Amino acid sequence: MKKGVWIERGTVHFPTVTKKKGTSVAKVTIKNKTEKSVKFQIEPLDAPFENNHTEIEIKPHYYLSVPIIFRPTFDMQKGTTNLVLKNSQQTLTAQLVGICHYISYESKDNSTNTKSKVGGNQQ
């Protein structure tokens, strides 16, 4: 059994964002298999990732899942950044990876099949 404090996954993949102004959330799990509570400062994340916590505390022999938001700003955006947690004894990191690919649910445009007159009547 592993001892100490660590992030469960070194790389965290977010569910793909499929609609405009959409977001996805992934949880980063930190495990504490020590006899003491441990506090970490969470460094600010680069856009398009967001986190609402600046500090966390994990009780002894517990784990904590921190929700991280991926909020892309354009279609086909791929975002990667590092989540960094620090205290005076340790630095923990995990790579965050998010992808945006809009899916269109609109029906096919049939305007190419319609004829329109331009410039009035022909004589």
C-alpha positions in Angstrom: 0.0 0.0 0.0 1.2 3.4 -0.9 2.1 5.9 1.9 2.4 9.6 2.0 0.4 12.2 0.1 -0.2 12.1 -3.7 -2.5 13.0 -6.5 -4.3 9.9 -7.7 -3.8 10.5 -11.5 -0.9 12.4 -13.0 -3.0 13.3 -16.1 -6.6 14.3 -15.8 -8.7 14.3 -19.0 -11.9 16.3 -19.0 -15.1 15.2 -20.8 -15.2 16.8 -24.3 -17.2 20.0 -24.4 -19.7 19.7 -27.3 -21.7 22.9 -27.3 -21.0 26.6 -27.4 -20.4 28.2 -24.0 -20.3 24.7 -22.5 -18.1 23.5 -19.7 -16.9 20.3 -18.3 -15.8 19.3 -14.8 -13.3 16.8 -13.7 -12.3 16.0 -10.1 -8.7 15.8 -9.0 -8.3 13.4 -6.1 -5.6 13.9 -3.5 -4.9 11.1 -1.1 -3.4 11.4 2.4 -2.1 8.1 3.8 -0.2 9.8 6.7 -1.0 10.2 10.4 -1.4 14.0 10.1 -3.7 16.5 8.3 -2.0 18.2 5.4 -2.7 21.6 3.9 -1.9 22.7 0.4 -2.0 26.0 -1.4 -3.5 25.7 -4.9 -1.7 27.9 -7.5 -4.0 29.8 -9.9 -4.8 28.0 -13.1 -4.3 29.2 -16.7 -7.4 29.8 -18.8 -9.5 28.0 -19.9 -9.3 26.1 -16.6 -10.9 27.3 -13.4 -10.7 26.4 -9.7 -12.7 27.9 -6.9 -10.3 26.8 -4.1 -7.1 28.5 -3.0 -6.3 26.2 -0.1 -7.3 22.6 0.8 -6.8 20.4 3.8 -6.8 16.6 3.7 -7.4 14.7 7.0 -5.2 11.7 7.9 -6.1 8.5 6.0 -8.6 10.4 3.9 -8.8 11.7 0.3 -10.2 14.9 -1.1 -11.6 15.5 -4.6 -11.2 19.0 -5.9 -13.5 20.0 -8.9 -11.8 21.8 -11.7 -13.7 23.4 -14.6 -12.7 23.4 -18.2 -14.4 26.5 -19.9 -13.3 26.7 -23.6 -13.8 29.9 -25.5 -13.8 28.5 -29.1 -14.5 25.4 -31.1 -11.7 22.9 -31.5 -9.8 24.4 -28.5 -7.5 22.1 -26.7 -6.3 23.2 -23.3 -3.5 21.8 -21.2 -2.0 23.2 -18.0 -0.6 22.0 -14.7 -2.4 21.9 -11.5 0.1 22.7 -8.8 -0.4 22.2 -5.0 2.3 23.4 -2.6 3.1 23.4 1.1 6.4 23.8 2.9 7.3 20.1 2.6 5.9 19.0 -0.8 4.8 20.1 -4.3 2.2 18.0 -6.1 1.4 18.4 -9.8 -1.1 16.9 -12.3 -1.5 17.8 -16.0 -5.0 18.9 -16.9 -6.2 18.2 -20.5 -9.5 19.5 -22.0 -10.9 19.4 -25.6 -13.7 21.3 -27.2 -15.5 20.0 -30.3 -18.9 21.5 -31.0 -21.5 19.1 -32.4 -24.1 20.7 -34.6 -27.7 19.4 -34.3 -29.1 21.6 -37.0 -30.8 19.9 -40.0 -29.0 20.2 -43.4 -29.5 23.4 -45.2 -31.6 22.9 -48.4 -31.2 26.4 -49.7 -29.0 25.2 -52.6 -32.1 23.3 -54.0 -34.3 26.4 -54.2 -34.1 28.8 -57.2 -34.7 32.5 -56.8 -35.1 35.2 -59.4 -32.8 38.1 -59.2 -33.4 41.4 -61.0 -37.2 41.1 -61.8 -39.1 39.4 -64.6 -37.5 38.1 -67.8 -39.1 39.3 -71.1 
